[in-house]
Amino acid sequence: MTFPATDCAFEGFRLTRRAPLAVLSWAAAYAVFIGLMFLLVGPHFVTVLSVITEMQAQGQTEPSPEDVERLAQAYGVIIGWAMPLGLLFSAVISTAIARSVIRPEDSKFGYLRVGKDELRVLGASLLVSLIMFAVTFAGFMIVTVATAGAMALPALWLVVVLLSLASIGMLIWLSVRLSLVVPSTFAEGRIMLKPAFAMTGKKVFWPLLGMAIIAGIMAMLVGLLGSAVAAPLSLMVGGSEQLVAMQGASVPSLLSALGPMLAVSLVVQAVLSAAQIVIMYAPFSAAYLQLKGAAQA
């Protein structure tokens, strides 16, 4: 059972051409999400930038205890809001992309919904995240123990290198084997962890990995191109220096003083995020359709 991996890798560009208004609606959704996150954690983000800028200006390579405390407080608030809202938003966007590829006729509201499909995808995504975290943590602990042993016995450094490579290889293998969980969960109407894992067996593993690499490179190139285009715009409206100078300011003060810069950054980040996520996610829904069709043939 094989599928046209290279053809599937370009599904994101075909989707953009086929449903440009949907992609624009996803960019608008990103703008709303980014704007909401700024309202919730904007001052704390400014604190992080300020601490990093101060450390660079003073030539510090390690943060002081005061810096660590400020960073910990800021990151605590940022993560506390970003994790739950980010997971929910990611489920909505990834479901919309899967819907646009698997059920292209169901196009109302730009394929965006908040319903049972999104909740199932959220549940499936959480399961995948927990599995990946557990494997990552286990690999980290094994490598840490081996590194501690290598401190006393230098001959073990080769073992550390091999274990590190094995851990990375395991994460890549598992990422590919679980890569069709979201589109299959959406298509089948139930969490498809085990079936999706079975669908990505050895006959399609390497084509799927190649497809993911191609899609990732294209998404990265789009991001670099977008950043190059956006940089002059950011400089024209003040750049990040003004943001750092506003440390401690309230959200209304930030919006009043830095409105143009924040508006430009919001639009650029929203458009780039939507474009990159489409390029990265759409190929896996196309691969699911191809593999599902081959299995039923």
Buried (B, 14 or more C-beta within 10 A) or exposed (E): EEBEBEBBBBBBBBBBEBBEEBBBBBBBBBBEBBBEBBEBBBBBBBBBBBBBBBBEEEEEEEBEEEBEEBBEEBBEBBEEBBEEBEBBBBBBBBBBBBBBBBBEEEBEEBBBBEEEBBEBBBBBBEBBEEBBEEBBEEBEEBBEEBBEBBEEEEEBBEBBEEBBEEBEEBBEBBBBBBBBBBBBBBBBEEBBBEBBBEBBEEEBBEBBBEBBEBBBEBBEEBBEEBEEEBEEBBEEBBEBEBBBBBBEBEEEEBBEBBEEBBBBBBBBBBBBBBBBBBBBBBBBBBBBBBBBEEEEE
